[in-house]
Every structure is written in structure tokens, then in C-alpha cells.
Amino acid sequence: MPNRGVRLRRSSGSERIFEDETRRLWSAGHSVTPSGSGAVVFTCLSDAREAIRAVALDVEVPLTEAGSSQLQLLLTKAPRLGQL
């Protein structure tokens, strides 16, 4: 049976790479659901075992202008995504 969960669409060209406090590399990118709500999705590039994380935001954060400390703070607030 196909998975009918919410699918996130990532906008191209606005992703940002940064290091967390343990020096792992993360990618941060904006995603939008079909209903129009948005989130920042974090994917660990250094360790594929790390779960993808996401945090919903009311206002779109310009990731290309965000500092590493801002992205690290958002990452700590973002819960791990798992199978539903």
C-alpha cells in the first residue's frame, strides 16, 4: 500500500551547510507542504544514521543569511522525524 503521509517539497537554491557543536555537517533547507505551511528541514551529511529533523516556522528564515549559531539553535529545537 502506498504511503499517503505529508510530503514536503524543498525549495531549490536556498539550502545551507553548517557544523553543529560536535563538528558534524548538516544541511538546512526550507520545505513547504501542499497546504502552504513551512519548515526548516535538517539532514546530517556527516552521519547518515542521524535522523532527519524539522522545525515549523511562522516566518521564512533566509537561510543564506543565517549565521551558524542561529542554525545550531534551530537544530536543537527541531525534533527527530521518524516513521509514522
C-alpha positions in Angstrom: 0.0 0.0 0.0 1.5 3.4 -0.9 2.5 5.8 1.8 0.0 8.7 1.9 1.8 10.8 4.5 2.5 14.5 4.2 5.2 15.2 1.6 7.5 18.1 2.0 8.8 19.9 -1.0 12.2 21.5 -0.7 12.8 24.8 -2.4 15.9 24.7 -4.6 18.8 27.0 -4.1 18.2 28.1 -0.5 19.9 25.3 1.3 22.8 26.0 3.7 25.6 23.8 5.1 26.8 24.3 8.6 28.6 22.4 11.5 26.9 21.6 14.8 28.7 21.7 18.2 30.2 18.3 17.6 31.5 19.3 14.2 29.1 17.2 12.2 28.0 18.7 8.9 24.3 19.5 8.4 22.2 20.7 5.5 19.4 23.1 6.3 16.6 23.8 3.7 13.1 25.2 3.5 10.2 22.8 2.9 6.6 23.6 2.1 3.6 21.3 2.4 0.8 21.4 -0.1 -1.3 23.4 2.4 1.4 26.1 2.4 2.8 25.7 5.9 6.6 25.8 6.1 9.5 24.3 7.9 13.3 24.1 8.0 14.5 20.5 7.4 17.9 19.4 8.7 19.8 16.5 7.2 23.1 15.3 8.7 25.7 14.9 5.9 28.4 13.5 8.1 26.5 10.7 9.7 23.6 9.1 7.8 22.5 7.3 11.0 21.3 10.7 12.3 17.6 11.2 11.9 16.2 14.0 9.7 14.9 16.8 11.8 12.4 19.6 11.1 11.0 22.6 12.8 8.0 24.6 11.7 8.4 28.3 11.4 5.8 31.1 11.1 8.2 33.3 9.1 10.6 32.1 6.4 14.2 32.4 7.7 16.6 33.5 4.9 19.0 30.6 5.3 21.6 32.1 3.1 21.9 35.0 5.6 21.5 33.0 8.8 24.6 32.5 10.9 25.9 29.1 12.1 24.8 29.9 15.7 21.2 30.6 14.5 21.1 27.3 12.6 22.6 25.4 15.5 19.8 26.9 17.8 17.1 25.8 15.3 18.6 22.4 15.0 18.5 21.9 18.8 14.8 22.8 18.7 14.0 20.5 15.8 12.6 17.1 16.8 13.8 14.0 15.0 11.4 12.7 12.3 10.6 9.1 12.2 8.3 6.6 10.6 4.6 7.2 11.3 
